[in-house]
Amino acid sequence: MKCFYLIFLFLTAILQAGDLKFEKDIYEAKAGFKDTEVISDLKFTNTSSKAITIKHVEPGCTCVTVEFFGGKSTYSAGESGVM
């Protein structure tokens, strides 16, 4: 039996950061019954003409943590990243 987790992780971030374009609007991660951790990569691109620094992310649930690939939080115009 599998548990399904819909991650609406960045709804607040997407609404407030119009210049970040995420690869998908909704991310779905599937976990097996005995899994204790689920990892999902959220890919995005800075579509603005200037650098953007992500200072704060509010996950939709306290059971979710957010990490940036490589610890990076500032992205130049046109640059992509992964959370």
C-alpha positions as CSV (number, residue, x, y, z in Angstrom):
1,M,0.0,0.0,0.0
2,K,1.4,3.4,-0.9
3,C,0.8,6.8,0.7
4,F,0.5,9.7,-1.6
5,Y,1.7,13.1,-0.6
6,L,0.7,16.1,-2.6
7,I,3.2,18.9,-1.9
8,F,1.8,22.3,-2.2
9,L,5.1,23.4,-0.8
10,F,5.6,26.6,-2.5
11,L,2.1,28.1,-3.0
12,T,3.0,31.1,-1.0
13,A,6.4,31.5,-2.6
14,I,4.9,31.2,-6.1
15,L,2.3,33.8,-5.4
16,Q,4.8,36.3,-3.9
17,A,7.7,35.6,-6.3
18,G,6.2,36.1,-9.8
19,D,9.7,36.1,-11.3
20,L,10.4,32.5,-10.3
21,K,9.0,30.0,-12.8
22,F,8.7,26.5,-11.3
23,E,8.9,23.5,-13.6
24,K,5.6,22.2,-12.2
25,D,2.7,23.9,-10.3
26,I,2.1,20.8,-8.1
27,Y,4.7,18.3,-7.0
28,E,3.7,14.7,-6.0
29,A,5.9,12.4,-4.1
30,K,5.0,8.8,-3.5
31,A,6.1,7.0,-0.4
32,G,6.0,3.3,0.5
33,F,4.3,2.2,3.7
34,K,7.6,1.8,5.5
35,D,9.4,4.9,4.1
36,T,10.4,7.5,6.7
37,E,11.6,10.1,4.3
38,V,10.5,11.4,0.9
39,I,12.7,13.6,-1.3
40,S,11.4,15.7,-4.2
41,D,13.4,18.1,-6.3
42,L,11.6,21.3,-7.2
43,K,13.2,22.9,-10.2
44,F,12.8,26.6,-11.0
45,T,14.2,29.4,-13.1
46,N,14.6,33.1,-12.4
47,T,12.7,34.7,-15.3
48,S,13.4,38.3,-14.2
49,S,16.1,40.6,-15.5
50,K,17.9,40.9,-12.2
51,A,19.3,38.6,-9.5
52,I,16.8,37.2,-6.9
53,T,17.7,36.1,-3.4
54,I,15.3,33.7,-1.7
55,K,15.3,34.7,2.0
56,H,12.4,32.8,3.3
57,V,10.4,29.7,2.3
58,E,7.2,28.6,4.1
59,P,6.4,25.0,3.5
60,G,2.7,24.1,3.6
61,C,3.3,21.6,6.5
62,T,5.6,21.5,9.5
63,C,6.6,18.0,8.4
64,V,8.4,19.4,5.4
65,T,11.9,20.9,5.3
66,V,13.4,22.9,2.4
67,E,17.0,22.8,1.3
68,F,18.6,24.5,-1.7
69,F,20.9,22.4,-3.9
70,G,24.5,23.5,-3.0
71,G,23.2,25.8,-0.3
72,K,22.7,28.6,-2.8
73,S,19.9,31.1,-2.4
74,T,20.8,33.9,-4.9
75,Y,20.0,33.3,-8.6
76,S,21.1,35.6,-11.5
77,A,18.7,36.5,-14.3
78,G,17.9,33.4,-16.3
79,E,19.6,31.1,-13.8
80,S,17.9,27.9,-12.7
81,G,18.0,26.1,-9.3
82,V,16.7,23.2,-7.3
83,M,15.0,23.2,-3.9
